[in-house]
Amino acid sequence: MALKERVGIVVSDKMEKTVVVAVENRFPHSIYQKTVSRTARYKAHDENNKCRIGDRVRITETRPLSSSKRWAVSEVLSHSSKTQEVTS
C-alpha cells in the first residue's frame, strides 16, 4: 500500500509540533471545463518545529496522532522569503 503525499504551503504554525498546511487541487470543471481550484487544509506533525508560515512542504499520510492530525511533514521543499530574511 502506497502512502499518500501532498505538497502545500504552511498557513499556520501557532501550535506546538503541529502546522496547518493548505494544499491546492486544480482540475477542470466537468461541464464547463474552466479550471477550478479547491483548497484543503491538513494538520501535520512537525516534530522539531522547523516549519514557518509560507514554507512549501511535503506531507505524508501517517497513523492517527490526535483527533485531527493524520499527516506528518516529511520534508521542507523551500523556505519562505520572510524566514530567510530573519535567519540572515
DSSP file (Angstrom, degrees, kcal/mol; ACC not computed):
  #  RESIDUE AA STRUCTURE BP1 BP2  ACC     N-H-->O    O-->H-N    N-H-->O    O-->H-N    TCO  KAPPA ALPHA  PHI   PSI    X-CA   Y-CA   Z-CA
    1    1 A M              0   0    0      0, 0.0     2,-0.3     0, 0.0     0, 0.0   0.000 360.0 360.0 360.0 125.1    0.0    0.0    0.0
    2    2 A A        -     0   0    0      1,-0.1     2,-0.2     0, 0.0     0, 0.0  -0.627 360.0-123.4 -84.1 138.1    1.5    3.3   -1.1
    3    3 A L        -     0   0    0     -2,-0.3     2,-0.2     1,-0.1    -1,-0.1  -0.565  27.6-114.2 -78.6 143.7    1.3    6.2    1.4
    4    4 A K        -     0   0    0     -2,-0.2    57,-2.3    58,-0.0     2,-0.4  -0.527  32.2-166.9 -76.5 143.8   -0.4    9.4    0.2
    5    5 A E  E     -A   60   0A   0     55,-0.2     2,-0.3    -2,-0.2    55,-0.2  -0.978   6.4-176.0-130.6 146.3    1.7   12.5   -0.3
    6    6 A R  E     -A   59   0A   0     53,-2.1    53,-2.7    -2,-0.4     2,-0.4  -0.966  15.7-145.3-136.9 153.1    0.7   16.1   -0.7
    7    7 A V  E     +A   58   0A   0     -2,-0.3    17,-0.3    51,-0.2     2,-0.3  -0.987  37.8 138.5-120.2 130.2    2.6   19.3   -1.4
    8    8 A G  E     -A   57   0A   0     49,-2.3    49,-2.6    -2,-0.4     2,-0.4  -0.887  48.3 -88.7-156.3-175.2    1.4   22.5    0.1
    9    9 A I  E     -AB  56  22A   0     13,-2.1    13,-2.9    -2,-0.3     2,-0.4  -0.878  37.5-118.0-110.1 136.0    2.1   25.8    1.9
   10   10 A V  E     + B   0  21A   0     45,-2.5    44,-2.7    -2,-0.4    11,-0.2  -0.611  34.0 172.6 -73.2 123.4    2.2   26.2    5.7
   11   11 A V  E     +     0   0A   0      9,-3.0     2,-0.3    -2,-0.4    10,-0.2   0.559  65.3  24.7-109.1 -13.6   -0.5   28.7    6.7
   12   12 A S  E     + B   0  20A   0      8,-1.2     8,-2.3    40,-0.1    -1,-0.3  -0.968  43.5 166.8-152.8 136.9   -0.3   28.4   10.5
   13   13 A D  E     +     0   0A   0     -2,-0.3     4,-0.1     6,-0.2     5,-0.1   0.000  47.6 113.2-133.0  28.4    2.5   27.4   12.9
   14   14 A K  E     +     0   0A   0      2,-0.1     2,-0.2     3,-0.1     5,-0.1   0.659  59.1  81.1 -80.0 -16.2    1.0   28.5   16.2
   15   15 A M  E >  S- B   0  18A   0      3,-0.5     3,-0.7     1,-0.1     2,-0.5  -0.524  91.1-100.5 -89.5 159.5    0.6   25.1   17.7
   16   16 A E  T 3  S-     0   0    0      1,-0.2    -2,-0.1    -2,-0.2     3,-0.1  -0.687 101.2 -12.4 -80.2 122.2    3.3   23.1   19.4
   17   17 A K  T 3  S+     0   0    0     -2,-0.5    29,-2.1     1,-0.1     2,-0.4   0.684 119.9  97.3  61.5  21.9    4.7   20.4   17.0
   18   18 A T  E <   -BC  15  45A   0     -3,-0.7    -3,-0.5    27,-0.3     2,-0.3  -1.000  48.0-175.7-140.7 138.6    1.8   20.9   14.6
   19   19 A V  E     - C   0  44A   0     25,-2.5    25,-3.2    -2,-0.4     2,-0.6  -0.941  23.9-129.8-127.3 154.4    1.4   23.0   11.4
   20   20 A V  E     -BC  12  43A   0     -8,-2.3    -9,-3.0    -2,-0.3    -8,-1.2  -0.924  25.5-163.5-103.9 124.6   -1.6   23.6    9.2
   21   21 A V  E     -BC  10  42A   0     21,-3.2    21,-2.8    -2,-0.6     2,-0.6  -0.930   8.8-149.2-114.0 127.0   -0.8   23.0    5.5
   22   22 A A  E     -BC   9  41A   0    -13,-2.9   -13,-2.1    -2,-0.5     2,-0.5  -0.852  13.8-167.1 -95.8 122.1   -3.0   24.3    2.7
   23   23 A V  E     - C   0  40A   0     17,-3.3    17,-2.7    -2,-0.6     2,-0.5  -0.947   7.6-150.5-113.2 123.4   -3.0   22.0   -0.4
   24   24 A E  E     - C   0  39A   0     -2,-0.5     2,-0.5   -17,-0.3    15,-0.2  -0.811   7.4-165.1 -98.0 129.6   -4.5   23.4   -3.6
   25   25 A N  E     - C   0  38A   0     13,-3.3    13,-2.7    -2,-0.5     2,-0.4  -0.963   5.4-165.8-114.2 122.2   -6.0   21.0   -6.1
   26   26 A R  E     + C   0  37A   0     -2,-0.5    11,-0.2    11,-0.2     9,-0.1  -0.910  19.5 150.7-111.3 134.6   -6.7   22.3   -9.6
   27   27 A F  E     - C   0  36A   0      9,-2.4     9,-3.3    -2,-0.4     2,-0.3  -0.984  46.3 -95.9-155.2 156.2   -8.9   20.5  -12.0
   28   28 A P  E     - C   0  35A   0      0, 0.0     7,-0.2     0, 0.0     6,-0.1  -0.575  45.5-106.4 -78.2 140.7  -11.2   21.3  -15.0
   29   29 A H     >  -     0   0    0      5,-2.6     4,-1.5    -2,-0.3     6,-0.0  -0.393  27.3-125.2 -63.3 140.6  -14.9   21.6  -14.2
   30   30 A S  T  4 S+     0   0    0      1,-0.2    -1,-0.1     2,-0.2     0, 0.0   0.810 101.9  20.6 -63.8 -31.6  -16.8   18.6  -15.5
   31   31 A I  T  4 S+     0   0    0      3,-0.1    -1,-0.2     1,-0.0    -2,-0.0   0.857 133.0  34.1-101.3 -49.3  -19.3   20.6  -17.6
   32   32 A Y  T  4 S-     0   0    0      2,-0.1    -2,-0.2     1,-0.1     3,-0.1   0.593  86.8-140.1 -90.3 -10.9  -17.7   24.0  -18.3
   33   33 A Q     <  +     0   0    0     -4,-1.5     2,-0.3     1,-0.2    -3,-0.1   0.599  51.7 143.1  61.8  13.2  -14.1   22.9  -18.5
   34   34 A K        -     0   0    0     -6,-0.1    -5,-2.6     1,-0.1     2,-0.4  -0.619  61.8-103.5 -78.0 143.8  -13.0   26.0  -16.6
   35   35 A T  E     -C   28   0A   0     -2,-0.3     2,-0.4    -7,-0.2    -1,-0.1  -0.553  41.6-168.0 -71.9 124.7  -10.1   25.4  -14.2
   36   36 A V  E     -C   27   0A   0     -9,-3.3    -9,-2.4    -2,-0.4     2,-0.5  -0.914   6.1-154.2-114.4 139.2  -11.4   25.2  -10.6
   37   37 A S  E     -C   26   0A   0     -2,-0.4     2,-0.4   -11,-0.2   -11,-0.2  -0.959   8.4-172.3-118.0 134.0   -9.2   25.2   -7.6
   38   38 A R  E     -C   25   0A   0    -13,-2.7   -13,-3.3    -2,-0.5     2,-0.5  -0.962  11.2-149.4-120.3 138.9  -10.1   23.7   -4.2
   39   39 A T  E     -C   24   0A   0     -2,-0.4     2,-0.4   -15,-0.2   -15,-0.2  -0.934   9.9-170.1-112.6 127.9   -8.0   24.2   -1.1
   40   40 A A  E     -C   23   0A   0    -17,-2.7   -17,-3.3    -2,-0.5     2,-0.5  -0.929  12.4-146.2-112.8 140.2   -7.9   21.5    1.6
   41   41 A R  E     -C   22   0A   0     -2,-0.4     2,-0.4   -19,-0.2   -19,-0.2  -0.926  16.0-172.2-110.9 126.8   -6.2   22.2    5.0
   42   42 A Y  E     -C   21   0A   0    -21,-2.8   -21,-3.2    -2,-0.5     2,-0.6  -0.936  21.7-134.9-118.2 138.3   -4.4   19.4    6.8
   43   43 A K  E     -Cd  20  69A   0     25,-0.5    28,-0.9    -2,-0.4    27,-0.7  -0.831  33.0-170.6 -87.6 126.1   -2.9   19.4   10.3
   44   44 A A  E     -Cd  19  71A   0    -25,-3.2   -25,-2.5    -2,-0.6     2,-0.4  -0.923  24.6-113.8-124.8 145.4    0.5   17.9   10.1
   45   45 A H  E     -Cd  18  72A   0     26,-2.5    28,-2.7    -2,-0.4     2,-0.5  -0.618  26.1-174.9 -78.2 128.0    3.0   16.8   12.7
   46   46 A D    >   -     0   0    0    -29,-2.1     3,-1.3    -2,-0.4   -29,-0.1  -0.855   3.5-170.6-125.3  91.9    6.2   18.8   12.8
   47   47 A E  T 3  S+     0   0    0     -2,-0.5    -1,-0.1     1,-0.3   -29,-0.0   0.834  83.2  33.7 -56.2 -41.7    8.5   17.2   15.3
   48   48 A N  T 3  S-     0   0    0    -31,-0.1    -1,-0.3     0, 0.0    -2,-0.0   0.319 100.9-122.8-101.8   8.2   11.2   19.8   15.5
   49   49 A N    <   +     0   0    0     -3,-1.3    -2,-0.1     1,-0.1   -31,-0.0   0.880  66.8 138.0  52.6  42.3    9.0   22.9   15.0
   50   50 A K        +     0   0    0      2,-0.0     2,-0.2   -33,-0.0    -1,-0.1   0.620  37.8  93.0 -93.2 -13.5   11.2   23.9   12.0
   51   51 A C        -     0   0    0     28,-0.0     2,-0.3     4,-0.0    28,-0.1  -0.585  53.5-171.5 -84.3 142.6    8.4   25.0    9.6
   52   52 A R    >   -     0   0    0     -2,-0.2     3,-2.0   -33,-0.0   -42,-0.3  -0.847  39.7 -73.5-125.8 164.2    7.3   28.6    9.4
   53   53 A I  T 3  S+     0   0    0     -2,-0.3   -42,-0.2     1,-0.3    30,-0.2  -0.344 119.3  25.4 -59.3 132.1    4.4   30.3    7.7
   54   54 A G  T 3  S+     0   0    0    -44,-2.7    -1,-0.3     1,-0.3    27,-0.1   0.234  86.6 134.8  97.6 -12.1    4.9   30.4    3.9
   55   55 A D    <   -     0   0    0     -3,-2.0   -45,-2.5   -45,-0.1     2,-0.6  -0.427  54.7-131.0 -69.3 143.8    7.2   27.4    3.7
   56   56 A R  E     +AE   9  78A   0     22,-2.7    21,-2.1   -47,-0.2    22,-1.7  -0.877  38.5 175.4 -95.8 122.3    6.5   24.9    0.9
   57   57 A V  E     -AE   8  76A   0    -49,-2.6   -49,-2.3    -2,-0.6     2,-0.5  -0.866  32.7-132.3-130.3 158.0    6.4   21.4    2.5
   58   58 A R  E     -AE   7  75A   0     17,-2.7    16,-2.7    -2,-0.3    17,-1.4  -0.955  26.8-164.1-107.0 128.3    5.7   17.8    1.5
   59   59 A I  E     -AE   6  73A   0    -53,-2.7   -53,-2.1    -2,-0.5     2,-0.4  -0.874   2.5-155.1-114.5 149.0    3.4   15.9    3.9
   60   60 A T  E     -AE   5  72A   0     12,-2.8    12,-2.2    -2,-0.3   -55,-0.2  -0.944  24.8-108.1-124.4 141.2    2.9   12.2    4.2
   61   61 A E  E     + E   0  71A   0    -57,-2.3     2,-0.3    -2,-0.4    10,-0.2  -0.406  47.5 166.9 -65.9 141.5   -0.1   10.2    5.5
   62   62 A T        -     0   0    0      8,-2.6     3,-0.1     1,-0.1   -58,-0.0  -0.841  40.9 -65.8-144.8 179.5    0.5    8.6    8.8
   63   63 A R  S    S-     0   0    0     -2,-0.3     2,-0.2     1,-0.2    -1,-0.1  -0.265  73.4 -75.8 -65.3 160.2   -1.3    6.8   11.7
   64   64 A P        +     0   0    0      0, 0.0     6,-0.2     0, 0.0    -1,-0.2  -0.429  48.5 177.5 -61.6 123.9   -3.7    9.0   13.7
   65   65 A L        -     0   0    0      4,-2.9     2,-0.3    -2,-0.2     5,-0.2   0.648  69.1 -13.6-101.0 -21.4   -1.6   11.2   16.1
   66   66 A S  S    S-     0   0    0      3,-1.1    -1,-0.2     0, 0.0     0, 0.0  -0.878  91.6 -71.5-159.0-170.6   -4.5   13.0   17.6
   67   67 A S  S    S+     0   0    0     -2,-0.3     3,-0.0     1,-0.2     0, 0.0   0.799 131.9  16.8 -66.0 -27.0   -8.2   13.5   16.8
   68   68 A S  S    S+     0   0    0      1,-0.1     2,-0.7   -26,-0.0   -25,-0.5   0.441 104.3  93.3-123.1  -2.2   -7.5   15.7   13.8
   69   69 A K  E     +d   43   0A   0      1,-0.1    -4,-2.9   -27,-0.1    -3,-1.1  -0.846  29.0 142.4-105.3 109.9   -3.8   15.0   12.9
   70   70 A R  E     +     0   0A   0     -2,-0.7    -8,-2.6   -27,-0.7     2,-0.3   0.241  56.3  69.8-124.5   8.2   -3.3   12.3   10.3
   71   71 A W  E     -dE  44  61A   0    -28,-0.9   -26,-2.5   -10,-0.2     2,-0.3  -0.886  57.5-157.6-129.5 156.7   -0.3   13.7    8.4
   72   72 A A  E     -dE  45  60A   0    -12,-2.2   -12,-2.8    -2,-0.3     2,-0.5  -0.990  28.9-111.1-134.8 144.1    3.4   14.4    9.1
   73   73 A V  E     + E   0  59A   0    -28,-2.7   -14,-0.3    -2,-0.3   -26,-0.2  -0.631  32.4 179.8 -73.5 120.3    5.8   16.8    7.5
   74   74 A S  E     -     0   0A   0    -16,-2.7     2,-0.3    -2,-0.5   -15,-0.2   0.804  63.2 -10.3 -93.8 -33.2    8.3   14.6    5.5
   75   75 A E  E     - E   0  58A   0    -17,-1.4   -17,-2.7     0, 0.0     2,-0.7  -0.979  57.1-121.9-161.8 153.7   10.5   17.5    4.1
   76   76 A V  E     - E   0  57A   0     -2,-0.3   -19,-0.3   -19,-0.2     3,-0.1  -0.884  23.4-172.2 -96.1 116.3   10.6   21.2    3.7
   77   77 A L  E     -     0   0A   0    -21,-2.1     2,-0.3    -2,-0.7   -20,-0.2   0.898  68.2  -8.5 -78.9 -41.5   10.9   21.9    0.0
   78   78 A S  E     - E   0  56A   0    -22,-1.7   -22,-2.7   -24,-0.0    -1,-0.3  -0.977  65.6-126.9-155.9 145.2   11.6   25.7    0.3
   79   79 A H        -     0   0    0     -2,-0.3   -24,-0.1   -24,-0.2   -25,-0.1  -0.595  35.9-103.7 -88.5 153.1   11.5   28.3    3.0
   80   80 A S     >  -     0   0    0     -2,-0.2     4,-1.6   -27,-0.1     3,-0.2  -0.348  28.0-115.9 -71.5 158.4    9.6   31.5    2.7
   81   81 A S  H  > S+     0   0    0      1,-0.2     4,-1.7     2,-0.2     5,-0.1   0.815 115.5  58.1 -66.8 -29.4   11.4   34.6    1.9
   82   82 A K  H  > S+     0   0    0      1,-0.2     4,-1.6     2,-0.2    -1,-0.2   0.890 104.7  50.9 -66.3 -38.7   10.4   36.1    5.2
   83   83 A T  H  > S+     0   0    0      1,-0.2     4,-2.0     2,-0.2    -2,-0.2   0.894 108.6  51.3 -65.0 -40.2   12.1   33.2    7.1
   84   84 A Q  H  X S+     0   0    0     -4,-1.6     4,-1.3     1,-0.2    -1,-0.2   0.860 107.6  52.9 -67.4 -35.0   15.3   33.7    5.1
   85   85 A E  H  < S+     0   0    0     -4,-1.7    -1,-0.2     1,-0.2    -2,-0.2   0.897 110.0  47.9 -65.6 -40.3   15.5   37.4    6.0
   86   86 A V  H  < S+     0   0    0     -4,-1.6    -2,-0.2     1,-0.2    -1,-0.2   0.893 113.6  46.1 -69.3 -40.4   15.1   36.7    9.7
   87   87 A T  H  <        0   0    0     -4,-2.0    -1,-0.2     1,-0.2    -2,-0.2   0.722 360.0 360.0 -76.7 -20.4   17.8   34.0    9.8
   88   88 A S     <        0   0    0     -4,-1.3    -1,-0.2    -5,-0.2    -2,-0.2   0.482 360.0 360.0 -80.1 360.0   20.3   36.0    7.7
